[in-house]
């Protein structure tokens, strides 16, 4: 039976089906058990030791990774034949989420299980996988990924590290340097990107720590994630066995891009875990801290913050697991066609590259909002290194830079959609034209939709039209120069992000209400109302900024009128709705909407 889930990027031109969406409230018993194992590991091994971890105590981080490996937590997605559990993408995302609250350990864990392991798992030949993957899955060996250089960050393919095949053809000789390499201080296995001779594109190589000529700088001193090992790695005539070329020659850039897609969606999951932990800490403190004779959780200004933290986090979670399930469905479809499973995973994730970029941006910025308001709720104690918000605030900041800066990811989200359109994979042109034609027609003042989800669906339809209005006109007017108009691309990206997240939130709550009934979902329904109301204003502002950047005269006035029409929503008493949400958080003394 054909899946009802939309293909990558189709959310902007098609309405999604809430009944086919996976929601966290549907976790299986096995998924719940894995989440519990992760949570117990953090509580027992990581959370009591954050100060020791941040001091980079010799041997501590690798020992924690080894303990996680003994529990099987490093091999959730690794096939059973290589010592892993071979679980689906949603389960691996749930693991990334729970571990995401582990501060510096979360970074080491994510780097090891992601960029440290997956390039070999997905691109290695049988001999490479047999040699490296079981030891990486068990934690006996730790992995690192060497891509960034002093002169190549976002422009990864401009790397200067060179590889030359020896005269006897048995080795590649590597020379160069890499920087900001996570886990470098204790890694046993390095995936290193370099250009062979004068190749235009990167190739990838597997190096081991004891190869002669491989050396490290001292640990970097960083703003946050202080317990994460981050070093420069140098290659001075390092002899790499020719059999350690990973994938095809000049295939390294593709490896890097595909692993980044995976990293982006996993980063959103990790940010989600950080949000939930911070919100719970904020609520507990607000309930305990008294001012003027009563807990500060009784004051409206604090309740606003708690409610808004929860709204954005819950909306993010809805989008993260919507996308994760869609990726799982795409992987299954490719598997059923006889595609190699590793290839199915890469192609499945690649199909949702736009959504991955959206989630990376939104997730990292929600976490920044949540920790910032966490500091504010703690007040003076929030600024103290003795309280938890100090570490949360500093550690969160890197996420807007990791896996491609948010600026790069905003532009990528739009560019990847446009590339799909140019390839004929996504019919943006005709839908944009329909929106343009609608501007010239008499508005339909038919019966207004009634009910929360009917209204919300009509708003989302309008949001999509607003995106198509601005993006379609930008493509038509700016054509080949659009790629250079970064401000306009980011305007469109912000509209895309709000639209995708709004639809994901609406679908999740609609499905949840169909299962539990409205009475049990009062707070979640309030979240939908507040988010739609606020998103409409944000989309209108981004759209207006975009239109004013490249359209003039009567056409500008017509487009602004259309934008106003497409982002019109009913008034909402947002104070009342946030009070409903805050009251549930306060009464439960924790983030109250967790599904595990």
Secondary structure, 3 states (H helix, E strand, C coil): CCCCCCCCCHHHCCCCCHHHCCCHHHCCHHHHHHHHHHHHHHHHHHHHHHHHHHCCCCCHHHHHHHHHHHCCCCCCCCCHHHCCCCCCHHHHHHHHHHHCCCCHHHHHHHHHHCCCCHHHHHHCCHHHHHHHHHHHHHCCCCEEEECCECCECCCHHHCCCEEEECCCCCEEEEEEEEEEEECCCCCCEEEEEEEECCCCCCEEEEEECCCCCEEECCCCCCCCCCCCCEEEEEEEEEEEEHHHEECCCCCHHHHHHHHHHHHHHHHHHHHHHHHHHHHHHHHHHHHHCEECCEEHHHCHHHHHHHHHHHHHHHHHHHHHHHHHHHHHHHHHHHHHCCCCHHHHHHHHHHHCHHHHHHHHHHHHHHHHHHHHHHHHHHHHHHHCCCCHHHHHHHHHHHHHCCCCCHHHHHHHHHHHHHHHHHCCCCCHHHHHHHHHHHHHCCCCCCCCCCCHHHHHHHHHHHHHHHHHHHHHHHHHHHHHHHHHCHHHHHHHHHHHHHHHHHHHHHHHHHHHHHHHCHHHHHHHHHHHHHHHHHHHHHHHHHHHHHHHHHCCHHHHHHHHHHHHHHCCCCCCCHHHHHHHHHHHHHHHCCCCCCCC
